[in-house]
């Protein structure tokens, strides 16, 4: 069996195992046992080194396993999305855009924004106006509670929309 397949199988199994509530409770029990053993070992440097070293090693290894799991999940998700794009009437140019640079992705997002239905843009603008109104009302309440008027410097600068 190839190393990559063995690693994938082990990473998947460890990710499933470590993501369970019982595993979390077992870790809490281990930390509690370590803390309870403090008086027995007179809170020595070695006693502290045991928890520091073990948690550092586990964290170090888990970073790689979690990254591997996320990479595989992301690749599978991209493959599914690409297949949906390919099989639908969507633009096939979107297949594989996750490999583009950040600047190229921003450009595509801007193009997509420009084609959003105007009703969505109006709803968002309306929500922003409502938020501004809520912020003004909250400032007035705060000023009334403090019994001092807000100074010009305390007011937020107006944003252009």
C-alpha positions as CSV (number, residue, x, y, z in Angstrom):
1,X,0.0,0.0,0.0
2,X,1.3,3.5,-0.9
3,X,2.4,5.8,1.9
4,X,0.0,8.5,0.7
5,X,-3.0,6.1,1.0
6,X,-1.8,4.9,4.5
7,X,-1.4,8.5,5.6
8,X,-4.9,9.4,4.2
9,X,-6.5,6.5,6.0
10,X,-4.7,7.3,9.3
11,X,-5.4,11.0,9.0
12,X,-9.1,10.3,8.4
13,X,-9.4,7.9,11.3
14,X,-7.6,10.2,13.7
15,X,-9.7,13.2,12.5
16,X,-12.9,11.2,13.1
17,X,-11.7,9.9,16.5
18,X,-10.4,13.3,17.8
19,X,-13.6,15.0,16.8
20,X,-15.8,13.0,19.1
21,X,-17.1,14.3,22.5
22,X,-15.7,11.3,24.3
23,X,-12.2,12.1,23.1
24,X,-12.6,15.6,24.4
25,X,-13.7,14.2,27.8
26,X,-10.8,11.8,27.9
27,X,-8.4,14.7,27.3
28,X,-10.1,16.7,30.1
29,X,-9.7,13.6,32.4
30,X,-6.0,13.4,31.5
31,X,-5.4,17.0,32.3
32,X,-7.3,16.7,35.5
33,X,-5.2,13.6,36.5
34,X,-2.1,15.5,35.7
35,X,-3.2,18.5,37.8
36,X,-4.2,16.2,40.7
37,X,-0.8,14.5,40.6
38,X,0.9,17.9,41.2
39,X,1.1,17.5,45.0
40,X,2.5,14.0,44.6
41,X,5.3,15.3,42.5
42,X,5.7,18.5,44.5
43,X,4.8,20.6,41.4
44,X,8.3,20.0,40.1
45,X,9.7,21.2,36.9
46,X,9.5,17.6,35.5
47,X,5.8,17.5,36.4
48,X,5.2,20.7,34.4
49,X,7.5,19.5,31.6
50,X,5.3,16.4,31.2
51,X,2.2,18.3,30.3
52,X,4.0,21.0,28.3
53,X,5.9,18.4,26.1
54,X,2.9,16.1,25.6
55,X,0.6,18.9,24.6
56,X,3.2,20.5,22.3
57,X,3.8,17.2,20.5
58,X,0.1,16.4,20.1
59,X,-0.6,20.0,18.8
60,X,2.3,19.7,16.4
61,X,1.1,16.5,14.9
62,X,-2.6,17.5,14.9
63,X,-1.8,20.6,12.8
64,X,-0.7,18.3,9.9
65,X,-3.6,15.9,10.3
66,X,-6.1,18.7,10.3
67,X,-4.5,20.4,7.3
68,X,-4.6,17.2,5.4
69,X,-8.2,16.6,6.2
70,X,-9.1,20.2,5.2
71,X,-7.1,19.9,2.0
72,X,-9.0,16.7,1.0
73,X,-12.4,18.1,2.0
74,X,-11.7,21.3,0.0
75,X,-10.5,19.3,-3.1
76,X,-13.6,17.1,-2.9
77,X,-15.9,20.2,-2.6
78,X,-14.2,21.9,-5.6
79,X,-14.6,18.7,-7.7
80,X,-18.3,18.6,-6.8
81,X,-18.8,22.3,-7.6
82,X,-16.8,21.9,-10.9
83,X,-19.1,19.0,-11.9
84,X,-22.2,21.0,-11.1
85,X,-20.9,23.9,-13.2
86,X,-19.9,21.5,-16.0
87,X,-23.3,19.8,-16.0
88,X,-25.4,23.0,-15.8
89,X,-25.8,26.1,-17.9
90,X,-23.3,28.0,-15.8
91,X,-20.1,29.3,-17.4
92,X,-17.5,26.6,-17.7
93,X,-14.8,29.3,-17.2
94,X,-15.6,29.1,-13.5
95,X,-14.2,25.5,-13.3
96,X,-10.8,25.6,-11.5
97,X,-10.9,29.3,-10.5
98,X,-9.6,28.3,-7.1
99,X,-6.2,28.1,-8.7
100,X,-6.2,31.7,-9.8
101,X,-4.3,34.5,-8.0
102,X,-6.1,36.7,-5.4
103,X,-6.2,39.6,-7.8
104,X,-7.8,37.4,-10.5
105,X,-10.4,36.1,-8.1
106,X,-11.2,39.7,-7.0
107,X,-11.7,40.6,-10.6
108,X,-14.1,37.7,-11.1
109,X,-16.0,38.6,-7.9
110,X,-16.4,42.2,-9.1
111,X,-17.8,41.0,-12.4
112,X,-20.3,38.7,-10.5
113,X,-21.3,41.6,-8.2
114,X,-22.1,43.7,-11.3
115,X,-24.6,41.1,-12.5
116,X,-26.4,40.6,-9.2
117,X,-30.1,41.4,-9.4
118,X,-30.8,45.1,-8.6
119,X,-33.4,44.0,-6.0
120,X,-30.6,42.5,-3.9
121,X,-28.6,45.7,-4.1
122,X,-31.6,47.7,-3.0
123,X,-32.3,45.4,-0.1
124,X,-28.7,45.7,1.1
125,X,-28.7,49.5,0.8
126,X,-32.0,49.5,2.7
127,X,-30.4,47.4,5.5
128,X,-27.4,49.7,5.6
129,X,-29.7,52.7,6.1
130,X,-31.5,50.8,8.8
131,X,-28.2,50.1,10.6
132,X,-27.2,53.7,10.4
133,X,-30.5,54.7,11.9
134,X,-30.0,52.2,14.7
135,X,-26.5,53.5,15.3
136,X,-27.8,57.1,15.5
137,X,-30.6,56.0,17.9
138,X,-28.1,54.2,20.1
139,X,-25.8,57.2,20.2
140,X,-28.7,59.4,21.3
141,X,-29.7,56.9,24.1
142,X,-26.1,56.8,25.3
143,X,-25.9,60.6,25.2
144,X,-29.1,60.8,27.2
145,X,-27.9,58.3,29.7
146,X,-24.6,60.2,30.2
147,X,-26.6,63.5,30.3
148,X,-23.9,65.1,28.2
149,X,-24.3,65.8,24.5
150,X,-22.0,63.9,22.2
151,X,-19.1,66.0,21.0
152,X,-18.3,66.4,17.4
153,X,-15.3,64.2,17.8
154,X,-17.4,61.3,19.2
155,X,-19.6,61.2,16.2
156,X,-18.6,58.7,13.5
157,X,-17.7,60.2,10.1
158,X,-20.4,59.9,7.6
159,X,-19.9,57.2,5.0
160,X,-20.8,57.8,1.4
161,X,-23.0,55.2,-0.2
